[in-house]
Amino acid sequence: MAFEGLSGKLNNVFGKLKGRGKLNEKDIKDAMREVRMALLDADVNYKVAKDFVAKVSEKAVGEKVMDSLTPAQQVIDIVHRELIELMGNTTAKLNFPSKPPCVIMMCGLQGAGKTTHCAKLAKHLIAQNHRPLLVACDIYRPAAIDQLKIVGEKAGAHVFEMGQTDPVKIAKEGIRYAKDNGFDIVLLDTAGRLHIDETLMDELRNIKRETNPSEILLVVDSMTGQDAVNVAQSFNEALDITGVILTKLDGDTRGGARKTNPVCRNGREAHGSGAVLSGSYGEPNPRHGRCADPH
């Protein structure tokens, strides 16, 4: 799983600390060097790893810690608290407008899992007694519309599509259809690219301008690693995203995208809810991070 490798390395570091009894500054420094290497090996951005170790070191070298009867345990507690702070310690909630439907725009690079996670999120919302409508706005990728129909059917969600026409028009008509037919949530499955380009961003900006979504969720492949920072920053600058969904966390990824992504860490204050959905079609999986609560 995503964090098992990092957990094992950190446990080894803490085991060495516990075996030393009293600690001095050199012991702390050596341990923090190993922590930094463990973070870097987990694909965490170098600056994030450096800042994390600096914060822990500053608190761990304090007089209260060094002179305590259980200095190793106190260092472990400091690392634990800082990891919680790094990962985010609040539960994300979707922003529902006073008047439905709630429009959720899904965006991201091609292959990240947007279409699949549209259905996962739809199933999660159906379990909360909502009526989501999936709107097929990806007219470029071969069989993208058919895929949305298949995963939508599996999730028990209705799919709206207009074939190979203008994505902005599809999004607007989908919202109109939702209003006329009693759907309280609209999930826009937008197109991705193999890389970030202005054509992609212009189309997404046009969809945002015409639909005024309540949420703009960036779908990121957790195997992206440190480049997830650049992807998130690019989308955030263009669209002011409100949250991130990380996919494929049940694979052998090292999880660096999750620990590195500033939008995940900083919550609403940095325009990111840190929404993470995983499991089978939206079933929350506590091992994989925080799940967006639609209430």
N, C-alpha and C positions, 0 to 999 in steps of 0.2 A: 504494500500500500504506500501511499504518497509520503508518509512521514515516518515509516518504520526505520529507514536507514538513519535518519537524523536522530531519532529517539535512541537507537542503539549506541551511536557514537557519543551522545551526551551522557548516557548512563555509564559508559566507560570512563569518561572524564570525572563524573561525580564519584564513581567507585574509588578512583585514585585519591580524591580529596578526603573521602571518609577514612581512608587507611592511614592518613598522615597525623591525625589528632590535631595538634596545634598547627596553625598556618601562619606563614609569613608572606611578605609582599611578593617574593619570588614564586612561591607556590601559587598564589593568585594569578600572577602574570603568566605562568606556564599553563595553568588551566584555561585561562581566557584565550591564549593562543590556540589551544586545541578546540575550544568552542568556536572560534572564528573559522578555523579550518573545516570544522564540521558543517558550519553554515555555508561556506563557499562550496563545499563538496555537494551540498544539497541544492546547488544552483541559485543560492540567494545572491542578490546584487552585492557587489563588493562594498559600496558605500553603506548599504543597509547593515551588512555584517559588521563593518568597522564601527558605525555609530552604536550598534547594539552592544558590542563588547566594551566600548568606552563607557557607556552608561552603567553596565554591570560592574566594571572594574572600579569606577568611582565610588559606588555604594559598597562594594565588597571590601575595599581597603580601609573602610572607616574603623575607628577605634572600637566601637561597640561590637563589631563583627570579629575583629582580630583578637580581642580580649575575652570573648565569650567562651563558655564551656563547650559549645557545639558550633564552632566556626564553619565547618564544612556544610552542615545542614542549613545554616543561615545563608551561605553563598548559594546553595541550591535553591532556597526559597526566593532569593533575589533574581536568579536566572528565570525561575518559574514566573514570577510576577512580570518581569520584563518581556518574556515571551507572550504572555497574555496581552500585554499592552501592544506589542508588535502585531499580533494577529488580529486584535480587535476584541473587545469584551462586551459588546452590545448586540442585541438581537435586532436584525433588520426587519422592517415592515414595509410592505408596499403602500404607496401613496394613492389612496382612493379619493377621487373627486366627489363633491357633494351630489353631483348629477351624473349618472352613468351615461355611456359606458366609460370605464377606465381603459385608456389606450396605453398599451405597453409595447414599446418599439424595441425589437431585438436586433442587435447589430454585432459585427465582428468579422474576422477574416474567414475566408473559405476553408472549410474543413474543421472548424473549431467545434461544431456541433450545434449550431443555431436551430436548425430545423428540428432535430431530435429533442432539444431542450425546450422548444416551443410546446411540444406535446407533453413533455414531462411537467412543465410548469402548468399547463392546462389541466392535467390530471390532478396535480396538487391543489389547484383552485377548485376543481369540481368537488373534491373531497371536503372543501370548505363551503359547499353549497352555493358556489358561483356558477354562472353560465358563460364560459369563455368561447370566443369565436377566433379561430385561426385564419389569418389572412395571408394568402400566398403572394408575396411581393418580389420573390426571386424569380425573374423571368429569363435569367441568363444560364444558370447551371443546368445541364441536361437532367431531366427527370426530377428537378427540385419540387415542382408542384405535385407530381405523383408521390414523391416521398412524403411530403407533408400530409397528403390524403391518407397514406398508409399509417403513419405514426399517429395522426389525428384520430383515425378510426380505432386504433389500439387504445388510445387514451380516453375514448368516448367523447371526443370533442368534434364539433361541426367545423368544416373547412370551407372558406369562401375563396373562389379564384375566378379570374377573368381571362385566363390564358396569357398570351405573349403581348400584352399591351403595356401602357405606361404605368410603372410601379406607383407613382404618386396618385394617379387616377384610381388604381386598384385599392390603395390604402384608404382614400376618401370614400369610395363606394362601399368598401368593407365596413367602415364605421357607420355609414348610412344604413346598411343592411342590418347591422347589429342593433341600431336604435329602433328600426321598424319591426324587429323580430324578438326583442326582449333579451338580448345578450348584454350582460353587465360588464364584460371585459373583452377587449379586442387585443389579440396578440399579433403584431405585425412581423412576419418572417421576412426580413429584408435580405438582399443579396450581399455576398461577401466577395472578396478578391483574394488572390494568392499573395498579394502584398497591398499595402496602403497606397492609394493613389487619389488624385484630385477628382477623377471621374466618380469613384465610389463615394467620396465625401460629399461632393455636390449633390448627388442623388439622395443621400441620407439627410443632408441639410434641407432639401426641398420637401422630403417626406415629413420631417420634423416641423417645418414651417406650416405645412398645410394641414397637419393632423393634431398638432399641439399635444403630444403624448404626456401622460402623467408620469410615466417612468421610461427611461432609456437605459436598457440593460445591455452591457457589453459581455458577450460570450467569449471566454478565453480558454484555449486549450492549455491545461496545466503542464503539458509536456513542452510548452514554449520556452520555459526557463526564464533567464534574465531578460530576454527580449520582450517579455510580457510588459515590462515597464514602458518601453517605447510604444508598444501597441496601445496600452491604456492611456498614455499621455496624449497620443495623437488623436484618438477618438474623443477623449475628454475635451481637448482644445477645440475640436470641431463641433461637438454635439452637446457638451456639458452633461455627460452621462450621470445617471443617478445610482448605478449599481453595477456589480460584476457577478457573473455566474461562471464558475470554474468547472470545466468538464474533465472527464477521464481521470478523476482522482482515485479510482479504484484500480488503476493500472500500476505500472512500475515506475511512474514518474517520481522524481525526487522532491516535488512540492515547492520548488523555489519560486514559482510564479505566485503562489499564495502568500508566501512570506515577504515577497519583494514588492507586490503590487500596492502602490500607495493609495489607490482608490479603495481597495479592500480594507486597508488598515485604518484609514482616517474617518470612515463613516460619513454621515450626512454633512458634516462640516466641510468636507473636501469633495462634496457632490458625489459621494459613493456610499450606497447602503451596505455594501459587502455581502450581497445576497449570494448564497451558495446552495444550489440544489444538486442532489445526486441520487443514486439509487435507481430503481426501476420506475421510469416514467413519473418522476417527481416525488417518490416516497422519500421523506427526509431521512438522511443517514447521519447520525451524530458524529461518526468517525471522520466525516469529510468536511466538517466546518459548520457554520451557522446556516440555518435554512430560513429563507424569507417567509415571514408570517404575514399572510394577506390581511390580517385583522389589525 
